[in-house]
Amino acid sequence: MAAVSRAYARAKKLAPVLNLASKESPAFGSVPRRWVSVDNGGRAEELNKGKRFVGVWGNGDFGRLGLGSLDSQWRPKPIASSAFDDQSLIEVACGGAHTVFLTVDGELYVWGKNANGQLGLGKKAENIIPLPRKVECLDGVTIKSVSLGFEHSIAVTDKGEALSWGGGESGRLGHGHGSSIFGFQTSSSEYTPRLIKGLEGIKVKSVAAGMLHSTCICENGCVYFFGERELGKWGFGKAKSATTPSMISPLPTSEEVACGGYHTCVVTNGGEMYTWGSNENGCLGIGGTDISYTPERVQGPLLRQSVTKVSCGWKHTAAISGGFIYTWGWGGSNGTFKDDGHSPGGQLGQGDDVDYSEPMLLNLPENIKATQISCGFNHTAALFQCS
């Protein structure tokens, strides 16, 4: 906690200089149409028509929200564009206690917890980064997509290559990292991005990182898996962990894939959403909390219109359909942790700590549409656009 307190003090001191969002910045829904996002050097930054911006919500421990504080947010809250050098963003990703922005130039800005190298800033980087920082070692490499797991990260380059870094437990990095016969980790973390050689020759278009497993989709729509495969968590039956990528079959041709704590979701090329694995707190969105050993289609409001984006947290899930955000799963009312960083903090964005076992619409102003979504352990972020 001493390190966290020092990081918070440093963030609080630097926040006015870097034009980060203040506590007075309003959450979404406070004004129905024309509203102010953040204070930008004494100037109100208005969310004009066509403008894209980032909103974050959930647990604020370890500075994972990038707001320069440890405060939790129970509804979406905007971040100033100055936090990432005023560049346009195409993607945001949330991990266990770390977060990343991907700019239109293919650059990554990261912050949050860095104990296992999950930020990719090198072995000498601090354990907590409370403000967005560029991943300098990727200069000259154009990143097209990125996903964060509990303590690891995966990205795809413009050439279709997959990179991974962070903690390698259970083979979740895809580099062949595993454990000894005594259960001890036999390899160290990767502190900078490393090419996944098991996917060489395969053009990757989408990646997803979970707690102890990872997946990716190739250009032909096939899904590859690496990491833990324990019985009852993803429906593989009794199988050993896969420390290098292997194909999952059969599955419909997939466009999107997302990994949670112990559940996985895919979106087909027809906009249908399938989910399977652990269903604690209703994170599968199929009603109830029973485990699903095979992919099952999510229905309710997501049955009537196509799903375009999906993301899984530890025990919560979020999807975009028609520009609207739906969230479900762990809201905090059950399974609450008392440890720092593991307590609920509004990750569903519904303004409460209630669990939902079916998709629930997130309340946003009428002129705000979501374009991308990402769930972390117990925080969530999205890209929005004013219409």
N, C-alpha and C positions, 0 to 999 in steps of 0.2 A: 504493500500500500504506500510505502514511502516514495517509491519510484513513480507511482501513479499521481501522488500529490504534487511531486516536483514537476511532472509533465503538465498537470493541470495549471500550476502556477505560471509555468513558462507560456502555455497556450493563452492564458488570460492576459498576460503581459503583451503578447504579440498580436492578439486578435484585432485591436483597433488599427494597428499598422497595416495588417494584411486584409483589412476590410471583410472580416468574417462575420457571419450572422451573429447578432446579439440576442440576449434573452428577450428583448422587446420585439423581435421579429415575429409577425403573426403566423399562426399555422393556417393551413388551407381551410377554406370554408368560413373564415372570419368575415370576409367581404365577398359577395356573390360574383362580382365581375371584375372591376378595376381595383387592384389592390397592390400594396407595396411588398416586395419580397424581403429585402435586406437594406441595411444602411451601408452605403458604399462611399466611405470617406466623407461623410457629412451630406452626401447627395442621395436622395431616395431613388432606388433602382426599381422602376416600374416594369411589370410584366406585360409588355406590349404584344399586340397581335403578331403571331408567327414566331415569337421568341421561344427558344428552348431553354429549359433550366432543370436543375436537380432538386428533388425533395427527399429528405431523409426522416426516418422515424424509428422509434424503438429504444433499446437500452443504450446508454451513453458511456458506459464504463470503458476505460482504456482509450478514450477519445475516438471511438470507432465511427461516430457520426460526422467527424470533421468540422464540428462547429466551434472548436476551440475551448470546449468545456466537457465535463463528465455528466452533464444533465441528460436525462432521458426525455424523449419526445413521444407523446401518446397519439399524435396526429402528424401527418406530413409537414415538414418545415423546409423552406428553400435554403440553398447555399449560394453565396455570392460567386459570380463567375470569376472574380479576381482571385479566388482561392486556387484556380488552375490557370493563371496567367491570361484570363479572358479568352481562352480558346474554346471553340465549339466542341461539344461532347457528342459522342455517338453511343456510348455505353457506360453503365455503372455496374459494379459488382460488389457484393457483400460476402464476407467470410465469417469465421468464428468470432473474431473481434478485430477484423481489419477490413478495409474498404479500398476500392480503386476506381478511378475515372479513366476512361479511354477517350482520347481526343480524336478529332477528324484527321490529324496528322499521324495517327498511329502511335502516340506516346502515352505512357502510363503515369498517373499520379496516384500515389499510395499513402495510406496513413493507418494508424491503429496499432495493435499489438504485433510485435515482431520477434517474439522469443525463439522461433524456430526458422527464421529466415524467410517467412512467408511474404514479406514485402519485396524481396529480391534486391535489397539495397546493399548486399555484401555482408561479410561476417563481422565487420567492425561497426555496423549500424546499431543505434540504440534499440532497446527492447520495446520502447513505446514511442511512436511518432504521432503526436496529437494534431498535426497540420499536414495538408497535402504536400507530398514531395515527389519530384520526378524520378523515375527509374533511369538513371543515367547510363547504366551498363547496356541498355537496349538502343542507344543512339545508333542510327544507321539501319535499324530493324523496324519494319512497319507492322504493328500489331493490328489485327482485324477484329479479334474477339477475345474476351477474357472471362474467366470464372474463378471464384475463390471458394475453397473448402474451409474446414474447421481450422487447420493450421498449414494449409498448402494452397498453391495457386497454379492455374493452367492458362495458357494463352495460345492463340493461333496467329501465325504470321500471314502476310499477304500472299505467300507462296504455298500456303496450306500445310505448313509445318507446325507441329505441336511442341510447346515448351512447357516445362513444369519446374516448380521450385517450392521450398519450404520443408515441412516435416514429411519424412518418407515412410511412416509407420504403415504396416499392412500392404505395402506395395502401391499405395495410392498415387505415387508420382509416375509409375509406369517404367521405372528404370531398373527393375529387378530387385529393388530394396525389399528385404524381408526380415524375419526374425530367426534367431537361433533355435535349437531344439529346447532350450530352456525358456524361450519367450522373450529373450532380450533382443533389442534392436542391434543388427549387425552392421548398419551403415549410418552415417551422419546425415543431417539435413543438407539440403541444397540451398545455399544462401544467395545464389544468382540463377537466373533462368538457364535451363539445360534442355537440349533437344531430346525428345523421346524417340530413341532409335527404333523401338518396336513398331513405330508407325511410319518409318521411312518408306517411301514409295506409295503411300496412301495419302491422298489429298483430303485433309481434314477441313470441315467447314464450320463445325460447332463443337464446343467442349463444355463439360460441367464437372465441378468438383464438389464432393460431399464431405462427410465427416471422415470416413475411412475408405471411401471408394471414389472413383472418377469414371466418367464416360465421355465418349466423343462420337460424332457422326461424320462419316465420310461423304464425299460428293455424290455417292450413289444411294445415300439414305440408310446405310448400314450402321448399326450401333456397336461400338467397342467398349469393353469394360475392363478396368483394372482396379485392384484393391480387395478389401475384405468381402467374403461371400458367405458369411456364417448363416447357418440354417435359421429360417424364420424371419430374416430381415429383408431379403429382396426376392424370395421365391426361387432361388437357385437349387434348393434342397441342400443336402449335405455335401459341401464342396470346399476345397481349400481356397485360400486367397490367391488371386491372380496378380502376380507382381509385374507382369508385362501385359499389354493389351490383347484381349481375345474377343471375338465377335459374339454378340448375343443374338440368338435366333429361336423361334421366329418372332419377328415384330413387323408391324406395318412400316412402309417407307416413311422415315421420320425426318422432320425439319428442325425440331427443337428438342433438347434433352436437358433435364435438370436433376441434380442429386441433392438429397437432404441428409439428415442424420442417418436414417435407416430406411429411406424411401426414395423412389425414383419416379419421374414423370417424363413422358414424351408427348410431343405434338406432331401428328401426322401431316403429310402434305395436303390433306383435305381439311385441316383445322380441327380435327378431333383430338381430344386429350385423354391419354391413358395413364394410369398410375398403379403402382404395386409396392409391396414391402410392408414395413411396420406401419401401423395406423394409430399410434398413440395420439391422444387428444384430437383425433379426427383429422389428421394431417393429409389423408388421402382424398378427402372431400367427397366420399361416397356414402356418407351417413354411418353412424356408429363408429366403433373403434376396433373392429376385427381385422386381423392381418389379411392381406391379399397376396396369395402366392403366385398369381399370374396377373398380367396387365388387365385392368378393368377400366372401362370408360367412365369419366366423370360426367355426370348429367346435371340436372337442375338448370340454372340459367346458362351454363356452358354447353348445353345440348342444343339450344336454339340458335346459337350463332358461333362462328368460327373463333377458335383461340389462336392468337398470333404469338404470344410470349408466355413462358411459364418459368417459375423459379421456386426452389425448395430451400427452406431453412432447416434448422435442426428438427423441429416438430411443427413447422407451419409452412404454408404454401401460398403463392400468389400467382395470378394469371391475368393477362390482358385480353379482353375481347371487345371489339368495337370501340377501342380507345378508353374503355372503362376498366378499372382494377377490381378484382375480386380476391379476397383473402379468406383463409380458413386454417384451422388447426389450433395449435397452442397459443392461447391468449394470455395465460398466466394464472388462471383460476385453479388449475390442477398441476401438480408436479413442479411447484415453485422451488427454486434453489435459493439459498441464503448466501452462497458464496459470491464474492465480487465478480461481476461479469457474467454470471449465470442466472441472475434474477430477471423476471419479466419486466419489460419496459415499453409495452405498447406496440409490439412488432406487427400486429395485424392492422394498426392504424384506425381501429374502430372506436377509439376513445375509451375503451374499457379493458378489463382483463379476462373476459369471457372466452371460453373455448367454443369454436364453431366446427361442426363436422361436415358442413356443406358450404359451398362458395357463398360469400357475403359481399355485396357491393360496397365499395369504399366511397364515402361521401366526399365529392369534390365539386368545386364551382362548375357551372354549366359550360364555361368557355375553356376549361382545362381538360386536355386529353393526354393520356399516357402513351408513350411510345416504346418504353423498355422498363423492365422490372428486375430486381434482384433481392433475394432474401439471404440474410446471414444467420448466425446462430440464434440471436434474438433481436436483430434489427433489420430494417428493410430500406431500400432506396429505389427511386424511379426517375426516369427522364420524362419530363412533361413538355407540352407545347400549348401555347395560347392560341385560340381560334377566334 
